[in-house]
Amino acid sequence: MKVHISDSLPRSEDSTISALAFRFQEQNFRTSVSLFKYEDEPNFSTRSDIKSSHLFVGIATQDGDKFDFVHKEWLYALKVHIPAILLVEDELLTLNPQLKDHPNILVFNRLNPDTTIAQINQNIKEAALKQEGKPNDSLAWMIGGFAIPKLVDLLSIQKQEAA
């Protein structure tokens, strides 16, 4: 299986993406990561990587400068019916309040990761129970849910170290 990772993190947090990719690789996933070229839309190579994936994971933080691009890639994943999770730092929600309306957008707070991790675990449980309706919403949590708590934990640790 393959997971595609797209992020809007500052360079100082590049190790977070490596750790996430490694976590997926431990579970026998192949990983691909978006390479941003600051185009208006995802390029052919990125679209191809997303379309050939079994899961898309997008990560956006307030300090990153590529949120719009990550959001476009996430929307493309949804368009081509790839299970997709978008992890968004809570401070971005004030700029984009529409983000809270999708079941696979998870808002996190770096200083309070436990609440987010509890929500992830709840999403995984609910996904296992409801396999009908919108299967890609459930599949995203069932396929990638195991790695997301570790990601939230890494993001909270790095914020605390920076403070």
C-alpha positions in Angstrom: 0.0 0.0 0.0 1.1 3.6 -0.6 0.6 6.8 1.3 1.1 10.3 0.0 2.2 13.0 2.5 1.8 16.7 1.8 2.8 19.3 4.4 2.9 23.0 5.2 5.5 22.9 7.9 8.5 25.2 8.4 11.9 23.8 7.5 12.7 23.4 11.2 10.2 20.6 11.3 11.3 18.6 8.3 12.2 15.7 10.6 8.5 15.4 11.5 7.7 14.3 8.0 10.6 11.8 8.0 9.4 10.4 11.2 5.8 10.1 9.9 7.1 8.4 6.7 9.1 6.0 8.7 6.1 5.1 10.8 4.2 4.2 7.7 7.1 2.3 6.3 7.3 0.2 9.5 3.8 -0.9 8.5 4.9 -1.8 5.0 3.5 1.3 3.3 5.4 2.9 0.5 5.5 6.7 0.9 5.7 9.6 -1.4 6.0 13.3 -0.4 4.9 16.4 -2.2 7.7 18.5 -3.7 6.4 22.0 -3.9 7.2 24.1 -6.9 4.9 26.9 -6.1 2.6 26.4 -9.0 -1.1 27.3 -8.9 -2.2 23.6 -9.1 -0.5 20.3 -8.3 1.6 19.2 -11.2 1.2 16.0 -13.2 3.8 14.1 -11.1 2.1 15.0 -7.8 -1.4 14.3 -9.1 -0.1 10.9 -10.3 1.5 10.2 -6.9 -1.8 11.1 -5.2 -3.9 9.1 -7.6 -1.8 5.9 -7.2 -2.0 6.2 -3.4 -4.2 4.3 -0.9 -4.1 7.2 1.5 -3.4 10.9 1.5 -2.2 12.7 4.7 -2.0 16.5 4.6 -0.5 18.5 7.5 -0.8 22.3 7.9 0.6 24.5 10.6 0.4 28.2 11.3 4.2 28.5 10.7 4.1 26.8 7.3 3.7 28.8 4.1 2.1 26.2 1.8 -1.3 25.7 3.3 -3.2 26.6 0.1 -1.2 24.1 -1.9 -1.7 21.3 0.7 -5.4 22.1 0.7 -5.5 21.9 -3.1 -3.8 18.5 -3.0 -6.2 17.3 -0.3 -9.2 18.4 -2.4 -7.6 16.6 -5.4 -7.3 13.4 -3.4 -11.0 13.6 -2.5 -11.9 14.3 -6.1 -10.1 11.1 -7.3 -11.6 9.1 -4.3 -8.5 8.6 -2.3 -9.1 8.3 1.4 -7.6 11.5 2.8 -6.9 13.1 6.2 -6.0 16.7 6.7 -4.4 17.7 10.0 -4.7 21.4 10.6 -3.3 23.5 13.5 -6.1 25.2 15.4 -4.8 28.7 14.7 -5.4 28.2 11.0 -9.1 27.5 11.7 -9.7 31.2 12.4 -8.5 32.0 8.9 -10.4 29.1 7.3 -13.5 28.4 9.4 -15.0 26.1 6.7 -12.4 23.5 7.5 -14.2 22.3 10.6 -17.1 20.9 8.5 -15.4 17.8 6.9 -15.1 14.6 8.9 -11.5 13.9 7.8 -10.2 17.3 8.8 -8.7 17.1 12.2 -7.9 20.3 14.1 -5.0 20.0 16.6 -3.5 22.2 19.3 0.2 21.8 19.8 -0.1 22.6 23.5 -2.9 20.2 24.1 -2.2 17.0 22.0 -4.2 14.7 24.3 -7.6 16.1 23.2 -6.6 15.6 19.5 -5.3 12.1 20.1 -8.6 11.1 21.9 -10.5 12.5 18.9 -8.3 10.4 16.5 -9.0 7.2 18.5 -12.7 8.1 18.5 -12.6 8.6 14.7 -10.9 5.2 14.3 -13.5 3.4 16.4 -16.4 5.1 14.5 -14.8 4.3 11.2 -14.6 0.6 12.1 -18.3 0.6 13.0 -19.6 2.5 9.9 -18.4 0.9 6.8 -21.2 2.3 4.7 -22.1 5.8 3.6 -18.9 7.6 2.6 -16.4 4.7 2.6 -13.4 7.0 1.9 -14.1 9.0 5.1 -14.0 5.7 7.1 -11.1 4.2 5.2 -8.8 7.1 5.8 -9.1 6.6 9.5 -8.9 2.8 9.3 -5.8 2.8 7.0 -3.8 5.7 8.5 -5.2 6.3 11.9 -2.4 4.4 13.7 0.2 7.0 12.5 -1.7 10.2 13.2 -1.4 10.2 17.0 2.4 9.9 16.8 2.4 12.8 14.3 0.3 15.0 16.7 2.7 14.0 19.5 5.7 15.0 17.4 4.2 18.3 16.5 3.4 19.1 20.1 6.9 18.2 21.3 8.5 20.4 18.7 6.4 23.4 19.6 7.2 22.9 23.3 11.0 22.7 22.4 10.7 25.9 20.4 9.0 27.8 23.3 
